[in-house]
Amino acid sequence: MLLKSNINDLKNIIKSENVLFSKEERYCYSQDSTHVNQKITIPDVVVFVETVEDVQKILKYANMHKIPVIARGAGTNMVGACVCQDGGIVLNFSKMNKILEFSPEDMVMKVQPGVVLNDIKLLAEREGLFYPPDPSNFKVSTIGGSIAQSSGGAKSFKYGTTKDYILSLKVVLADGTLMRLGAGTIKDAVGYHLNQLIIGSEGTLAIVVEAELKLIPLPESSGIITAYFDTIQDATSAVNQIIKQRIFPATIDFMDNNSIKTVEEFYPSGLNTTKACLLMIEIDGYESSLTIQKEKIFEILNNYGNDYDYTADKIQMEKVWTARRSSFASTAKLGRDVISDDIIVPRSKLPEALSGIQSICNKYSLKACIVGHIGDGNIHPQIALNMDNDEEFKNYQGAKSEIYLLTVSLGGTISAEHGVGIEKIPYLNKVLDTNSIDYMKKIKMLFDPNNILNPGKIFKL
Ligand SMILES: Cc1cc2nc3c(=O)[nH]c(=O)nc-3n(C[C@H](O)[C@H](O)[C@H](O)COP(=O)(O)OP(=O)(O)OC[C@H]3O[C@@H](n4cnc5c(N)ncnc54)[C@H](O)[C@@H]3O)c2cc1C
């Protein structure tokens, strides 16, 4: 618990209007998008930082007084990565939301951590450039949060994830020291790639205050095929055949029948509710190449029936993606709480993983809507329940353990893009060996000897 004197010190260190300390204000920053079922507390104080120097001063002070510091972007992560477990200072980046430089010629953009991903995408597009990482909530989530969670999204299959688009970072260490990691050039072979260590570190190693992003040329055009299947097996084998034809779709996303029905119930989008699953296959490239890709994919889809469609109309495409993105919100209407999990398996194991997850959820009588970026093998089982109902919660815990066991047995891992936060700590040793967990802890202690940066996330020291 921070003392009144600590609050007064903070008000002297940065502009006093940027220090929020009323209970009501602090409460607003006590949750993220996770239905956490563990002890969490409200922050002792919320601080809006405006400059790199603000961050340096706050960290120096917090380190001296051993006060936890939890960085916060839009608070949309799904693993409890920015909740407080023992009070502390929440560093809010919504005022550090400027695009600092944009060089279309070098295809590089320099941004502050609070910039919303959509702003990066829109500015890049104006110059015919493209920032591909697109977590489904890119219209609200920030680049700082994306870097810290190593976000992916629908386009990872072809274009990779956040880690593939960071050329350099400026970070502030726990003691307030400012450090630049990476050269900002397209290639860089000088020393250890410390910027990659920060990506996915969930605010536990350093605070990102600036990022230089790599952009790529925006594909000339794109179109989307929606294809329905009678079985999951058919859908996954169609995916394999498409790739075997040397077609490289920008996205191959999946919705199971429960997801389709739930979206149609709450956000009617014209989806066919009678089929086992739906694939959304986005193709891109030169206009002329779309026809060839589309025809080759249609040839494959003909083997599985004729329930498919294509559009290259931007408004229609956005409608398709809105239906897919509505899946989380519509699942949330099935129960008081909703959990969107995140696992990944090798693509060859998708049929076993998808049908296994459905069976596990049925066995535990859980309402589950399964979606995924299945080009990558990434599955999101979205489960609706009431966490305060002991039986439902016990069932959920049982299902979660079995889903992770199944994932590991198929050669996969327990997070592809959402991270560990506090939610997945108990399962870490299922996918990481003791030596690597020990090394991660040593790295944490090197960067943050007083354990003030987002303590208790990823692992407990
Ligand atoms: C509906 C919905 C759909 C989603 N879909 C996807 C998806 O398709 N793919 C995907 O990958 N994710 C997805 N997510 C998860 C989420 O979008 C990402 O984790 C997101 O990028 C987090 O950004 P944020 O700004 O909300 O970060 P926050 O949730 O605020 O913070 C996330 C982490 O980043 C740390 N952090 C924030 N700023 C900084 C900083 N400046 N320096 C250091 N650490 C910092 C925080 O401490 C915390 O550990 C989805 C979430 C929702 C709610």
The ligand as an ORCA input file, in Angstrom:
! r2SCAN-3c Opt
* xyz 0 1
  C     -11.918     -9.348    -28.538
  C     -10.437     -9.607    -28.490
  C      -9.819    -10.229    -29.564
  C      -8.442    -10.482    -29.539
  N      -7.858    -11.076    -30.623
  C      -6.537    -11.306    -30.626
  C      -5.909    -11.897    -31.764
  O      -6.545    -12.232    -32.762
  N      -4.582    -12.078    -31.713
  C      -3.814    -11.711    -30.627
  O      -2.613    -11.887    -30.639
  N      -4.402    -11.169    -29.525
  C      -5.721    -10.959    -29.513
  N      -6.322    -10.396    -28.408
  C      -5.477    -10.072    -27.230
  C      -5.019     -8.599    -27.166
  O      -5.541     -7.887    -28.200
  C      -3.555     -8.402    -27.218
  O      -2.932     -9.055    -26.180
  C      -3.239     -6.896    -27.265
  O      -2.292     -6.702    -28.229
  C      -2.882     -6.223    -25.997
  O      -2.807     -4.811    -26.236
  P      -3.290     -3.775    -25.136
  O      -2.921     -2.418    -25.602
  O      -4.688     -3.979    -24.784
  O      -2.331     -4.202    -23.928
  P      -2.701     -4.410    -22.401
  O      -3.714     -5.470    -22.260
  O      -2.977     -3.106    -21.778
  O      -1.322     -4.935    -21.856
  C      -0.811     -6.159    -22.270
  C       0.567     -6.366    -21.668
  O       1.444     -5.404    -22.186
  C       2.131     -4.737    -21.139
  N       2.405     -3.396    -21.645
  C       1.516     -2.483    -22.113
  N       2.179     -1.391    -22.526
  C       3.491     -1.614    -22.315
  C       4.681     -0.857    -22.521
  N       4.655      0.370    -23.030
  N       5.873     -1.421    -22.170
  C       5.928     -2.655    -21.633
  N       4.846     -3.406    -21.405
  C       3.645     -2.896    -21.755
  C       1.170     -4.818    -19.963
  O       1.844     -4.674    -18.731
  C       0.624     -6.229    -20.145
  O       1.548     -7.154    -19.644
  C      -7.680    -10.117    -28.399
  C      -8.311     -9.489    -27.322
  C      -9.668     -9.222    -27.365
  C     -10.302     -8.541    -26.191
*
